[in-house]
Amino acid sequence: MTGRSKALVGLLLFNGVTAAVGGLALMTEWIPEQESWVRHTDFRSNYLPGVVLMAVVGGSSLVAAAAMLKGSDGWQLASITAGTVMVFWIVGEIASIRGFHVLQVVYLVTGALVVAWTPARESARSSDRERGR
């Protein structure tokens, strides 16, 4: 596994685990509910956004990491999807809560890096052929 591949798996795992834990924290109120976070949304509490954060944002990254580590066909699509989901989540979060936190920059960058560092399917296959797979 190349250095960039290791970094990509690391980003996917970081995004997946922290989004899953963050979603769980919102659902169970480990993170105290902030009325201002849902004021400009259709949500009455942080519970449903927590479910989406855990299942969709975190889940997509964890599935992509597992698919990449297993070498499954289509892992590149899963990875690009996970990175895109993260970017859209952060943009939507900033727009809906109308607030800003430095962690939003961190996750925007990690989501964009996942998309940028995911190799095209052909180049991934050529790498496999060069290694004799």
N, C-alpha and C positions, 0 to 999 in steps of 0.2 A: 504494500500500500504506500503510495507516494505521500509526501508531506502535505500536499494540498488535499488529498483524500482524507488524511487523518484530521486535518483542520475542518473539513466539511462535516465529517461525522461528529466532531466535537461541537461544532455550531448547532447541528441538528439536535444532538443530545442536550446541550445547554438550553436551547429554545424549548424543546419538548418538556424537559423536566421542570424548568422554572415556570413555564406556562401552566402545566398540570398542577403544580403546587400552588401557584398564584390563583388559579381558578378554584381550587379546593379551599384556599384561604378566604376567598370572597364568599363562597357558598356557606361556609361554616362560621363566618364572621370573625376569623382569626385576624383579618384586617377589618378594623371597625368600619361599619357602614358610614359612608359620607353621602349625605343627601345631595350635595352639590354634584356628585358623580352621575346621578341619574336625573337630575333636575330637568335637563333639556332632552330627555329621551322618553320613550314609551314604557320604560321599565320602572316598576315601583320599588325595586330593591336591587341589590348586587347579585342576587342568586342566579338568575338566568344568564347575565353576562359571565358569571363565574363558570357556569356549565359550558358555555360556548368557548371560553378561554381554555378550560381544561380539556374538553373533548375535541374540539375542532382545531384550535391553534396548537395546543400541546400534542394532541393525538396525531395530527398530520406530520409533525416533526418526528415524533417517535416512530411512526410507521415508516417514514422515509429513511430514518437511520437504520432501522432493522432491515429494510429492503436492501439498502446499500451494503450493509455488512454481510448479508446473505448472498449478494450478487444477483438478486432477482431481476428478471426482465422488467423494464419500466421503472427501475429505481430512480432514474434521472427525472422522469415526469413527477414522481412522488416528491422528490427533493425540490424541484422548481415550484410545485404546487405549495409545499410547506413554506418555502421562503416568501412566496407571493401572499399566502394567507397571513403570515406574520406582518408583512408590510401593510396590507389592507387593514388588519386589526389595529395597528398602531395609528394609522391615519384616521380611521374611524373613531378610535378612542380620543384622540386629540380634538377632533371635530365635535364629538358628542359631549365630552366633559368640559370642553372649552377651558382647558387648563394644560399645563405643561410640567413635565418632570424629566430629569436627566435620563432616567431609565428608558423613557420613550425613544430617545436618541440611540441608546444602546441597542434596543430591540429593532429599531428601524434599520440600523446598520447591519445587525446580524442577519435579519431577513433578506436584505439586499445582497449581502455576501453569499448567502446560501444560493440565491438565484445566479449570481455572477460566477461562482466557483463550481457550479454543477456542470460537468462536461457534456457536450453534445453526445448523443447516442453513438454516432459513428466513431468519434474519437475514443469513447470508452471501449468499443469493440476492438478498435485497432490496438489499444493498449493491452487488451486481453490476448489478442493474437500474438503480439510481440513477446508476451510473457509465456506463451505456449499453452494457453488455456483452451 
